[in-house]
Amino acid sequence: MKDQKKTIIENALRLMRETGSQKMFLFLNTIPECRWWLRSGITEREHIILVIPKNLNLNTGGFKCSCSAIIRSWAGNQTRFSRIKYAFLHGVMQGMINTDSKVVCVLGPSGKNHLDTITIHDLSLSWSEEFPFDVRRIIKNSAFHTIMAVVDIALDIGALGREGKSVGTIFVIGDTENVLKSSHQAVFNAFKGYPRKERMISRAEVVESIKELAKLDGAIIISENGIVEAAGRHLDAGGTSPKKFRGLGARHRASIGITRRSKAVAIVVSESTGKVTIFEKGNTVSTLEPLISRRLV
């Protein structure tokens, strides 16, 4: 019997041609799956982008001839739609696809070795309200690389919580001067007084501090260059939300308000669901959903 993974990929490549799609995203979860791919003998690899978890101890140098590009994705456990959207965000950021590309995706359950799903996406069309995705709103933002780095942190918090408890928080990225004017310190600012180089979110110790401080009330303010300016900041830009956002919690309303008043982008982690929502100009750009089963509750 023919290998199921190979059959699915070959059918996805056929769909890619028939639908006029530019690329196929192939999600590989484990080292055995990656090794299988190298010896699979599948052709048309120049159209395939591999999506591989960051935490796999894998030298991707040997994969250069097996695909057109590689995305090292957030290693956590997300829903399938969330994993696809996250990969699209990175694909656009790295110039692999455009905001109006058509893409075929092949994936299976997170962390498993088998493939069982083919999806087709036209990024020029808006996704449904249940799965909002409009990367065009933030792709030209000068803070885009920082936004993606913060999304990783937010997904970790949403999936795992902190010390056995669910955690909700707000990150506000960019337009720091106006954001600080539209907020005030609610608790002691643990980042005040440290040199800029010691407040970069690229530093592992800063990321761990952020995750710990996310348990406190208030927002975490980050510059477009990835420098943490403050934590425990109360946003004064709440105000009245549009009718379509009624029923949202205080964090989401505050994020809508601050992004309407400034050029910043806000990222909210829901304490109750772990869902990560990105706001810009008072609107939802995208939602990403870590699987709740990974949270330590």
C-alpha positions as a printed NumPy array, in Angstrom:
array([[  0.   ,   0.   ,   0.   ],
       [  1.263,   3.478,  -0.888],
       [  2.483,   5.669,   1.967],
       [ -0.418,   7.889,   3.153],
       [  1.842,  10.921,   3.639],
       [  3.16 ,  10.654,   0.094],
       [ -0.35 ,  10.238,  -1.324],
       [ -1.604,  13.327,   0.516],
       [  1.357,  15.477,  -0.582],
       [  1.055,  14.398,  -4.225],
       [ -2.667,  15.233,  -4.188],
       [ -1.907,  18.589,  -2.57 ],
       [  0.598,  19.366,  -5.33 ],
       [ -2.065,  18.512,  -7.901],
       [ -4.516,  20.85 ,  -6.151],
       [ -1.839,  23.541,  -6.074],
       [ -1.508,  23.369,  -9.865],
       [ -5.248,  23.161, -10.518],
       [ -6.114,  26.097,  -8.236],
       [ -3.27 ,  28.313,  -9.461],
       [ -1.713,  28.415,  -6.004],
       [  1.838,  29.746,  -5.758],
       [  3.159,  27.637,  -2.87 ],
       [  2.469,  24.619,  -0.71 ],
       [  3.169,  24.791,   3.041],
       [  4.133,  21.373,   4.419],
       [  4.01 ,  21.124,   8.224],
       [  6.48 ,  18.575,   9.635],
       [  6.326,  18.058,  13.397],
       [  9.029,  15.569,  14.354],
       [ 12.573,  14.529,  13.438],
       [ 11.428,  11.122,  12.033],
       [  8.918,  12.969,   9.841],
       [ 11.642,  15.322,   8.571],
       [ 13.916,  12.38 ,   7.793],
       [ 11.051,  10.684,   5.95 ],
       [ 10.644,  13.796,   3.82 ],
       [ 14.295,  13.728,   2.701],
       [ 13.975,  10.169,   1.349],
       [ 10.352,  10.393,   0.115],
       [ 11.28 ,  10.959,  -3.534],
       [  8.529,  13.569,  -4.012],
       [  9.178,  15.944,  -6.918],
       [  8.12 ,  19.605,  -7.516],
       [  9.924,  20.56 ,  -4.319],
       [ 10.676,  24.033,  -5.669],
       [  7.08 ,  24.977,  -4.765],
       [  7.154,  23.579,  -1.223],
       [  7.836,  25.564,   1.982],
       [  8.581,  23.402,   5.013],
       [  7.197,  24.511,   8.388],
       [  9.239,  22.946,  11.211],
       [  9.033,  23.63 ,  14.989],
       [ 11.801,  25.799,  16.413],
       [ 12.522,  23.391,  19.215],
       [ 13.523,  20.474,  16.976],
       [ 17.266,  19.842,  17.323],
       [ 17.655,  19.633,  13.584],
       [ 20.286,  20.969,  11.184],
       [ 18.187,  22.298,   8.322],
       [ 21.226,  22.84 ,   6.104],
       [ 20.633,  19.469,   4.459],
       [ 17.063,  20.476,   3.571],
       [ 18.031,  23.292,   1.184],
       [ 17.628,  21.109,  -1.899],
       [ 14.412,  19.518,  -0.639],
       [ 12.231,  22.64 ,  -0.624],
       [ 12.085,  26.281,  -1.642],
       [ 12.304,  27.639,   1.935],
       [ 11.962,  26.72 ,   5.618],
       [  9.952,  28.412,   8.37 ],
       [ 10.961,  27.563,  11.931],
       [  7.631,  27.968,  13.689],
       [  6.568,  28.431,  17.298],
       [  7.033,  25.039,  18.9  ],
       [  3.865,  25.053,  20.994],
       [  0.613,  23.239,  20.433],
       [ -1.857,  25.336,  18.413],
       [ -5.069,  24.532,  16.596],
       [ -4.613,  23.764,  12.903],
       [ -6.006,  27.094,  11.701],
       [ -3.803,  28.908,  14.178],
       [ -0.67 ,  27.07 ,  13.003],
       [ -1.522,  27.944,   9.398],
       [ -2.063,  31.634,  10.153],
       [  1.143,  31.825,  12.154],
       [  3.076,  30.28 ,   9.251],
       [  1.464,  32.741,   6.838],
       [  2.539,  35.663,   9.029],
       [  6.145,  34.439,   8.928],
       [  5.929,  33.64 ,   5.225],
       [  4.848,  37.186,   4.415],
       [  7.416,  38.668,   6.806],
       [ 10.234,  36.714,   5.141],
       [  9.084,  37.446,   1.592],
       [  8.177,  33.812,   0.785],
       [  4.579,  34.681,  -0.093],
       [  2.589,  37.875,  -0.645],
       [ -0.462,  39.172,   1.159],
       [ -2.596,  38.135,  -1.848],
       [ -0.999,  34.723,  -2.522],
       [ -2.91 ,  31.481,  -2.921],
       [ -1.435,  28.716,  -0.791],
       [ -2.129,  25.025,  -0.226],
       [ -1.316,  23.623,   3.226],
       [ -0.659,  20.029,   4.266],
       [ -0.585,  19.206,   7.973],
       [ -1.548,  16.762,  10.681],
       [ -2.158,  16.942,  14.431],
       [  0.371,  19.02 ,  16.342],
       [  3.354,  16.949,  17.467],
       [  2.307,  13.817,  15.546],
       [  4.043,  11.999,  12.675],
       [  1.11 ,  11.673,  10.272],
       [ -0.502,  14.035,   7.766],
       [ -4.265,  14.027,   7.307],
       [ -5.417,  17.482,   6.175],
       [ -5.207,  19.574,   2.983],
       [ -6.443,  23.184,   3.003],
       [ -6.487,  25.886,   0.319],
       [ -6.232,  29.585,   1.153],
       [ -6.602,  32.754,  -0.902],
       [ -4.99 ,  35.463,   1.222],
       [ -6.578,  38.223,  -0.87 ],
       [ -9.917,  37.271,   0.683],
       [-10.848,  38.04 ,   4.266],
       [-11.205,  35.096,   6.621],
       [-14.391,  34.716,   8.617],
       [-14.902,  36.606,  11.861],
       [-14.219,  33.386,  13.747],
       [-10.732,  33.216,  12.226],
       [ -9.811,  36.85 ,  11.401],
       [ -6.598,  37.255,   9.466],
       [ -5.538,  40.423,   7.683],
       [ -1.76 ,  40.668,   7.794],
       [ -1.846,  43.578,   5.343],
       [ -2.69 ,  45.832,   8.278],
       [  0.663,  45.255,   9.964],
       [  3.076,  43.967,   7.287],
       [  4.354,  47.495,   6.59 ],
       [  4.638,  48.351,  10.276],
       [  8.252,  49.129,  11.182],
       [  7.776,  47.019,  14.317],
       [  6.679,  43.88 ,  12.424],
       [  9.697,  41.758,  13.428],
       [  9.205,  42.736,  17.056],
       [  5.49 ,  41.984,  16.798],
       [  6.245,  38.45 ,  15.61 ],
       [  8.737,  37.914,  18.433],
       [  6.126,  39.052,  20.967],
       [  3.523,  36.744,  19.392],
       [  5.831,  33.831,  20.284],
       [  5.977,  34.976,  23.903],
       [  2.212,  35.516,  24.003],
       [  1.535,  32.028,  22.613],
       [  3.738,  30.5  ,  25.308],
       [  1.809,  32.375,  28.002],
       [ -1.546,  31.437,  26.463],
       [ -0.65 ,  27.768,  26.139],
       [  1.163,  27.153,  29.389],
       [  0.119,  29.901,  31.789],
       [  2.611,  30.444,  34.593],
       [  3.37 ,  28.259,  37.606],
       [  0.232,  26.2  ,  37.169],
       [ -2.163,  29.12 ,  36.704],
       [ -3.83 ,  30.704,  33.691],
       [ -2.443,  34.121,  32.806],
       [ -3.882,  37.003,  30.799],
       [ -1.919,  40.064,  29.744],
       [ -1.455,  42.857,  27.19 ],
       [  1.6  ,  43.734,  25.102],
       [  1.74 ,  47.121,  23.357],
       [  4.402,  47.441,  20.648],
       [  5.601,  50.615,  18.946],
       [  4.772,  54.346,  19.121],
       [  6.174,  54.203,  22.649],
       [  6.088,  57.927,  23.382],
       [  2.354,  58.229,  22.719],
       [  1.592,  54.942,  24.494],
       [  3.399,  56.09 ,  27.644],
       [  1.501,  59.396,  27.513],
       [ -1.771,  57.455,  27.317],
       [ -0.967,  55.214,  30.286],
       [  0.329,  55.328,  33.832],
       [  2.34 ,  53.034,  36.063],
       [  0.059,  50.774,  38.127],
       [  2.853,  48.865,  39.877],
       [  6.619,  49.2  ,  40.203],
       [  8.318,  49.16 ,  36.772],
       [ 10.859,  46.338,  36.966],
       [ 12.6  ,  47.462,  33.756],
       [ 13.237,  51.072,  34.771],
       [ 16.897,  52.073,  34.97 ],
       [ 18.378,  49.138,  33.049],
       [ 20.509,  49.833,  29.928],
       [ 18.713,  49.38 ,  26.611],
       [ 20.811,  46.345,  25.651],
       [ 19.685,  44.567,  28.829],
       [ 16.   ,  45.128,  28.025],
       [ 15.942,  43.505,  24.564],
       [ 13.317,  40.804,  24.069],
       [ 15.937,  38.814,  22.175],
       [ 17.54 ,  38.052,  25.558],
       [ 16.321,  34.832,  27.194],
       [ 16.364,  36.346,  30.678],
       [ 14.165,  39.239,  29.501],
       [ 11.646,  36.799,  28.002],
       [ 11.479,  34.87 ,  31.284],
       [ 11.026,  38.122,  33.228],
       [  8.196,  39.133,  30.896],
       [  6.428,  35.817,  31.45 ],
       [  6.719,  36.259,  35.212],
       [  5.571,  39.886,  35.149],
       [  2.61 ,  38.969,  32.919],
       [  0.916,  37.705,  36.096],
       [  0.624,  41.326,  37.299],
       [ -2.123,  43.72 ,  36.284],
       [ -1.266,  46.146,  33.525],
       [  0.314,  46.138,  30.081],
       [  3.877,  45.459,  28.995],
       [  5.183,  48.252,  26.752],
       [  7.778,  47.384,  24.093],
       [  9.432,  49.682,  21.548],
       [  9.394,  48.891,  17.836],
       [ 13.058,  47.833,  18.177],
       [ 12.226,  45.22 ,  20.818],
       [ 13.244,  47.125,  23.956],
       [ 10.968,  46.595,  26.965],
       [ 10.095,  50.048,  28.323],
       [  7.705,  49.16 ,  31.127],
       [  5.579,  46.459,  32.729],
       [  2.504,  46.838,  34.933],
       [  1.283,  49.83 ,  32.935],
       [ -2.399,  50.815,  33.127],
       [ -3.768,  51.933,  29.744],
       [ -5.866,  55.096,  29.967],
       [ -7.233,  54.77 ,  26.431],
       [-10.129,  52.395,  27.027],
       [-13.207,  54.391,  26.214],
       [-16.249,  53.12 ,  24.351],
       [-15.619,  50.217,  21.99 ],
       [-17.481,  49.825,  18.686],
       [-20.68 ,  47.757,  18.854],
       [-19.033,  44.713,  17.246],
       [-16.567,  44.525,  20.168],
       [-19.121,  44.731,  22.957],
       [-18.882,  41.872,  25.381],
       [-15.102,  41.765,  25.261],
       [-13.134,  41.903,  28.497],
       [-11.237,  44.865,  29.912],
       [ -7.905,  43.866,  28.336],
       [ -9.384,  43.678,  24.857],
       [-11.237,  46.985,  25.259],
       [ -8.078,  48.694,  26.526],
       [ -6.13 ,  47.3  ,  23.569],
       [ -8.74 ,  48.551,  21.104],
       [ -8.569,  51.972,  22.75 ],
       [ -4.767,  52.324,  22.776],
       [ -4.453,  51.236,  19.139],
       [ -7.133,  53.732,  18.104],
       [ -5.306,  56.525,  19.917],
       [ -1.776,  55.622,  18.765],
       [  0.12 ,  53.851,  15.986],
       [  0.951,  50.957,  18.302],
       [ -0.03 ,  47.323,  17.861],
       [ -1.494,  45.491,  20.852],
       [ -1.364,  41.762,  21.536],
       [ -3.739,  40.331,  24.134],
       [ -3.556,  36.953,  25.86 ],
       [ -6.955,  35.877,  27.161],
       [ -6.79 ,  34.495,  30.683],
       [ -9.902,  32.363,  30.209],
       [ -9.146,  30.816,  26.79 ],
       [ -5.422,  31.36 ,  26.139],
       [ -6.342,  32.899,  22.777],
       [ -3.881,  35.477,  21.414],
       [ -5.447,  38.449,  19.59 ],
       [ -3.582,  41.116,  17.611],
       [ -5.123,  44.61 ,  17.385],
       [ -4.163,  47.521,  15.144],
       [ -6.06 ,  50.797,  14.604],
       [ -8.837,  49.536,  16.856],
       [ -9.477,  46.423,  14.757],
       [ -8.681,  42.737,  15.058],
       [ -5.847,  41.724,  12.743],
       [ -5.595,  38.063,  13.693],
       [ -6.354,  35.52 ,  16.387],
       [ -4.114,  32.58 ,  17.272],
       [ -5.251,  29.742,  19.504],
       [ -2.949,  27.524,  21.544],
       [ -4.633,  24.303,  22.583],
       [ -5.927,  24.6  ,  26.131],
       [ -4.827,  21.071,  26.978],
       [ -1.239,  22.31 ,  27.116],
       [ -1.993,  24.814,  29.875],
       [ -0.956,  23.765,  33.346],
       [ -4.335,  24.107,  35.042]])
